[in-house]
Amino acid sequence: MSGAPYSLQRRLLTLMLSVVTVVWLATAGLTWLDVRHELDELLDGHLAQAAAILVVQQGKEVDGDHDSVDAPSLHRYAPRVAFQVFHEGRLAMRSTNAPQTAMIDKDNDFRSGFETVQLEGVPWRVFSTYGAERDVHVYVGEESGSRASILWAVLRSTLLPMAIALPLLALALWWAIHHSVAPMRRLGRTLAQRQPYALEPLSMDGAPAEISPMIDALNSLFERTGNLLESERRFTSDASHELRTPIAAIRAQAQVALGETDHALRNHALHNTLEGCDRAIRLVEQLLTLSRLEAASVPVMQDIDLSALVRRVVADVAPKAIAKGQSLEFDSTEPCSIPGNETLLAVLVRNLVDNAVRYSPASARVAIAVHRHDDGQVVFQVEDSGPGLSEGDLKRLGERFFRVPGSDENGSGLGWSIVKRVAAVHHIRLKAGRSDRLGGLAVTVIV
């Protein structure tokens, strides 16, 4: 089982606060290192400068025996700084907090420079140097802890406000993220309040560009769902409307057969009953085919031989044409491979050929041809020598349940609707008009 869905707002807030905290800590660390380095350089420079002054001062003293002098402490930070001046190995001057012995034991190898030493257990930063005659040795030292105090005092004014600002920044980030995801919450409330059959497009004013694709996808889904529901409603309406007539005719013929004592008349009524059943079956098949075409997505396409497909359909329809004494002609260029769905194209071909046979009179000619032209187009054409259609009827061809007035053939008027839908699915052109060669209806399919 999957866990509870995570909160996008909480996740964004956590990630942003984590990034800000890491950046803040990195900045504080780099600032600390940089300030400490600069502070060490500055204070070391002060130690060296003070040592130089002491060397010069001691060099001006008159030669002779002098007692050791302790310099007075004049500032509250003076105990953290100490100095010693040795002349010819004898302590000539020191601060009151400096020891009697040299702060750095140099032995016989005295060199100028900085060292960190322990004086009475406390670390000191000491600079040692000597005069020009090497008879004067000077030591100037500073408690290392005082440097840390100065460093903290310098950084406190910078880092402390930043630390205090972090909670305020977290609150500002929460408000910004909460405000930014408000359109998503509004979208959720809008969808939750919609009725099941409310399929009109969503419209959200001020929606950010990031959720526009989601809204577009939802609107596309609503449109497809609406088309599907409309197709189902249309199928239900069409079926109830169109099946009422053949079922009523079947019932009437069955009642005639039950009440008829004459054998021939009873057989005629039963024959009419079977024809009514066939008509109802054909109508249901056409309605189901049309409903599937309108509701389905793009069918699976593959290369098929249209010429071979038309030949099979003509063979299936041939017995009906022979029974009516019609002349059925077929001419083709093989092979004629085209991309398409074989099942749907078979429905298209069967409807066109069957309509030509059904609505053409006895002894009529029906010509079917499949050819590939030099420009690569494949043309499938069905012509007949029947009465054809008027200009007005040609314009209405393809309307649901439209049947040519005066036709004696049973039909539902759905065949052409199916043909047009299959043609639309395959993006092929469909033309209907009068046949120049046979005088009846000519239907041309151009792939």
N, C-alpha and C positions, 0 to 999 in steps of 0.2 A: 504494500500500500504506500502511496506517495504521501509525504508529509504535508503539513499545512503550507499554503502558498506564502512565499516571502513577501514582505512589504517593499515595494520599489522605493517609496519615500524613505523608509528606514535604511535601506541599503545604500541609497545615494548619500544620505546624511552621514552614515558610518564611514563610507569611502572618503568623502570630502573632509570630514574631521580628521580621519587618519592621515590623509595627505598633508593637511594643514599642520597637524601636530609634528609629523616627521620633518617637514620643512622648517618649522619653528625650532625644533631641537637641533637640526643641522645648522641653522643660522646662528643659534645661540652658541653652539660649540665652536663654529668657525670664528665668531666674534670674540669669544673667550680666548681662543688661541692667538688671534691677531692682537688683541689689546694686551694680553700678557707679554707677548713678544715685544711690542712697542714700549710697554712700561719697563720691562727689563733693560731694553736698550737705553731708555731715558735715565733710569736710576743708575745704571752702570756708568753712564756718562757723567752724572753728578758725582759719583764716587771718584771717578778718575779726575774730574776737575778739582774736587776738593783735595785730593792727594797732591795734585800739581801745585796748588796754592800753598799747601803745607811745606812742600819741598822748597819752593821759592822763599817762603817765610823763614824757614830754618837756615837757608843759605845766607841770609842777611845778618844772622846773629854773629856777634863778635866772638872770635875764638876764645876759649877759656873755660873754666869750670863753671857749670851752671847747675843749679838744683833742678830736679824734675818738677815740671809745672803741670797742674791739673786744670784743664779748661772748665769753666763753670757751665752748668746746664741752664740754658736760657729759654727752652721751649718744652712743651709737654711731650713732644715726640722725640726730644733729645735722648732719652734713655734707649731708644731703638737704634741710635746711630753712635758709633764709637770710632776713635782714631788713636793712633800711636805714632810718635816720631822718635826714632832712635838716631843718635849721633855718635858715630864711632863705636857702635855696639852698646851705648848707654842710653836708657830711656830719658829723652829730653822733654817730651810733652805727651800728654794723653788726656782723653776725656775722662770724666769721673767714673764712667761705667766700664772703661777699658781695663783689662787685666795688666799686671806689672810685666808679664812676659809677652813676647811677641805673639800676636794672634795667629800667625802662620810660622811654623817652624821651618825655616829655609835651610838650616845647616850652613854649609859653605857654598851652596849653589843657589844664590839669590837671583830671581828673575821677576820681572814685572808681569802682572796678570791677575786674573780673577780666580778665586777659589771659593768653594763652599765648605765651611769648617763648622765643628761643633764647639761651642764655648759654653761651658757649664750646662751641657745637655741641650742647648738651644742652637738651631742651625743659623749661621750667619753667612752673608755674602760679603767677601772681603776682597779689596783691591790693594795690591802691594806694588810699590815702586821705589826708586832710589834717585839720589841726586846725581849731578854730573860727575862728582868725584867719588861716587859710590860710598861716601862716608855717612850719608844721610839715608836712612830707610824709613819709609812712611807706610802705614797700614790704615786704611779707611774701611770700615765695615758697616753693615746694615742688617738688622734682623730679617731673615727671609719671610717670617710671618707678617711683617709690616707690608711687604709687597702684596701678599694675598689680600690684606685688608684694603689697601689702596685699589687693587684690581676689582674687588667686590664693590667698593664704593663707586667706582667708575661705571661698572656694568649694571649696578642696581637700578639706576635711573632709566636704563634701556630695557633690560629684560623683565623687570617687575611689571611695568605697564603692559608689556606684551603678554605676560602670564595672566594678568587680570583681564586682558581683552579676549582671551580664549573662550571663556563662557559666553561673553557677549557675541563673539563671532559664531559660536555654535547656535545661539538663539537666532541670529540673523540668517544663518544657513538653513535652519529649520523652517523659518518663515518663507524664505525664498523658494525652497524645494516644495513646501506645502502649497504655496501659491502657484508654482509651475505645474504641478500635477493635478491642479483643480479641474482643468478640462477633462481629464480622464475620469475623475469621479463624476463629473457632470454627465459624461457619456454613459457611464454605468447606470446612473439614475434614470437617464432618458430611456435606455434599453429596458430597464426593469419595469418602467411604467407603461411600456407599449403593449397594446393588445395583441393577441396571437395573430390576428389577420391584418394588423396594421403594417403594410408593406411599402408605404410611401417612403421616399428617400429621406435620410437624416439630414438635418441642416443645423449646424452649430456655428453661430457667429463667434468670431474671435478664436476659433480653434487654431492651435499652433500647427506649423507645417509638419511636425513629427507625427501627429496622429491623423493628418489628412489622408495618407494611404490606407489607414485602418477604416476611416469613415467611407472612403471610396470603395474599399473591398466589401464593407457591410452593405452599402447601397447596391453594389453589383449582386451580392447574394440575395438581397431583398427582391431585386428585379428578376433574377432567375427563379426564385421561389414563387414570385407572383405569376410569372409565365407558366410555371408548372401547375400552380393551383388553377389558373385560368384555363389551361389545357384540360385539366381534369373536369372542371365545371362545364367546359364546352363539350367534352366527350359525353358527360352525363346528360347534358341537355340534348345534344345531337342524337344520342342513342335512344333516349326516351321519346324524342320527336319522330325519328325515322323508323324505329322498330314498331311503333304503334300501328302503322299502316299494314306492313306485311304480316304481323301477328294477327291483326283483325281479319285480314284476308285468309290466312291459314285457318283461323277459327271458323270463319264463314264456310269455307270449302269443306272443312271437317263436318260441320253440321249438315251440309248438303249431302255429304256421303253417308252420314248416319240415317238421314231420313229418306234417301233415295232407294227405291226398290228395283229400278231398272239397272241391270248389271253394267251396261255401257256408260250410262250417265254417272253411276257411282265410281266407275274407274276413271272417268274424266275428272270428277271432283277430287279423287285421290291424287291423280296426276297433277292437278292444279295445286293441291296441298304440298306435294313434293317440290314443285317449282317455287312456291312461296317460302318453303324451308330453305331452298338453295339461295333464294334472294336474301333472306334474313342472314344466312351464314356469310354470304359475300359482303353484306353491309357491315356486319360485326367485324369481319376481317379488315375491311377498309377503315372503319373507325379506329380500331386498335392500331393499325399501321400508322395512320395520321397522328394519333395521340402519341405514339412512341417517337415519331419524327419530330414533333413539336417539343417534346419534353427532354429528349436525349441531347447529350453534348455531341461534339464532333466525333463521328464514327471512325473506326479503324480503317485506314486506307491502305491499299496495296495495289500492285500492278496486275491488271486483269485484261484478258483478251475480249474486247467488246464484241468483236465479230462472232466469236464462238458463243458468247452469252446470248446474243440476239438469235443465233441459229437454234439454240436449245429452246428459247421461248417460242419461236415460230413453229417449231416441231410440236410444242404442246398445244398451240392454238389451232394448228392445221385441221384437226378433225372437225372443229366447229365451222371453219370456213368451207370445208368440203361438204358438210351437211347442208350448208346454205347455197351450195353450187357456186361458190366464189372462186376466183382465180387468185392464188396467193403466190407472189413472186418475191424472191430473195436474191439480192446481189451484194457481194461484199469483197473487200480487199483484206486478205488475211496475211499475217495477223495484224490486229489493230489494238496494240497495248496502250492502256490509259491508267492513270491512278484513280482508284475509287473503291467503294465498298460494294462487293459483288451482290450481296443480298438486296441492298437498296436499289442498285442499278437494275437488277432483275425485276423489282417491283415497277420501276419506271417503264422499262421496255414492255412488260406484260400489260400494263394499263394502256399504253399507246396502241399496241398491236391489237389487243382485245377490243378496245373502243372502235378501231377501224373496222374490224370484222363485225362487231355487234351492230353498229349504226349504219353500215353500208347495206344496200338492198341485195337480194339474191342475184347471182350472176355478175356481181360487181368485181372489179379488179382492186387488189390491195398489193401495193409494191413497197417492199422494205429494203433499204440499202444502207450499207456501212462502208465508208471509204475514208482513206487518209489522203488529204490534199498535199500538194507540194510544199505548202507553208508549214506542214506539220500538224495542222488541225485535223481532228477526227470528227466526221459528220455522220450522224445517224438520222435517217429520214424515213417517215411513214407517210405514204400517199394512198388515197383511195378514189374511186370513181363515183362516190356517193353524192348526195345533194350538197354537201359542204355546209358552211355556216355563213350567215349574213354578217355584215360589219358590226351590227349591234350585238349579235350573239358572240362574235369573236372577242369583243371587249369584255363581256361578262364571263368568258371562259376561265375557269379556275375558281369561281365563287363557290362556296360551299352549297351543295344541294341544288345547284343550278343545272337544269336539264333542258335540252333543246325542245321547244314546244313542237308538238305533233309527232314526237318519236314514239313508236310502238314498243320499243325495247324497255325492259325493266332495268332500272338503274337508280343509284342514290345521288348522283351528282358529286361524288367525292373523288372520283378517279383523277380528275385534273388537279384538284387540290393536292393530292398525294404527289403527282408528277412535278408540280411546281415546287413543292417542299424538297423533294429529292434533288431537283436541279439546284436549288438554293444551297443545300448542304454541300454539293460538289462544286459550286461556283461555276456552273456551266450555263450557256445561253440556250434559251428555249424560244422558238418562233413558231407561230401558227398562222396559216393563211390559205388561200386557194391554190390548188395544184395546177400549174400550167400544163402539165403533161396529161393528167387524168381528169381534171375538172372538179374533183371533190376537195376534201380537206387535206392539207399537207402540213405535217408537223416536223420541224427540223430541230435536232439537238446538236449543238456545237460544243465540242470539248477542247 
